[in-house]
Amino acid sequence: MTEDSVTPRAGPANSSFELASHNTGLAIQRTRLSADRTLMAVIRTSMALLGFGFTIEQILRNLLEGGLIKGSMDAGRQFGIALALLSNLMLVVGILHHAQFMSALRKMRNDATAIGLIRGESPFPYSFVFVAALVLLGISATACASMLFQIGPFE
């Protein structure tokens, strides 16, 4: 038996395929991280809306109680609640989009691994950002319920 029949040849075609396979695997990982960054942007915007809703409600309440402006107490409260509800809606849509996108990306990666286009040796973990978004959604929903029904920790 010759040495060529025992060891695979490291020709340019094999090297090109390995490089392309490696780059494709890295592109999938970059896409996964990009999706996490997008969800973080949704979280950031949602939390800013929630905070702004609380702030507007408190400022208007203090101005009305201090007699600096005239009007109904409900105006600031309703605006704050509207922003908090918008915050929750935005977070729910962002979470659903992220879950759908990551599921499709995971399936694409598994299919590419199955047919040998990529090795699929690097981990493809579940997103910590996704878990954080779910926790923040729970807190945000509690805050909205507190504002709506004037109960709980955020009344």
Residue, then its C-alpha position, 0 to 999 in steps of 0.5 A: m500500500t502506498e502512503d497516498s492511499v492511506t492519508p487523504r490528499a491535502g490538495p487545494a480543492n479539499s483546503s478550499f472546502e474546509l475553509a468555506s465550511h469553517n467560514t460558514g460555521l462562523a457566519i452562523q455563529r455571527t448571525r446568532l450573536s447578531a440576533d441576540r444584539t437585536l433582542m437586547a436593543v428591543i429590551r433597551t427600548s422597551m425598558a426606556l418606554l416603561g421608565f419614561g411612562f413611570t416618569i411622566e406619570q410621576i412628574l404630572r402627578n407632582l405638578l398637579e398636586g403642587g398646584l403648578i398646573k391645572g388639569s385631571m390627575d388621570a391624564g398623566r396616569q393614562f399616558g404613563i399606562a399607555l407607554a407601559l403597555l406599549s413597552n410590554l407589547m414591544l417586548v412580547v413582539g421582540i421575544l416572539h421574533h427572536a424565538q422564531f428566528m433562532s429556531a429557524l437558524r438552529k434548523m438551518r445549522n442542523d440541516a447544514t451539519a447533516i449534509g456535511l456542509i459544516r462540521g457543527e462542532s462549536p456549541f449553539p447554546y440557548s440565548f441568555v438574552f432570551v431568558a433575561a427578556l422573559v424575566l424583564l417581561g414578567i417584571s414589566a407586566t407586573a408594573c403595568a398591572s400595578m399601574l392599571f389596577q393600583i395594586g402591588p409593588f409599583e402603585 
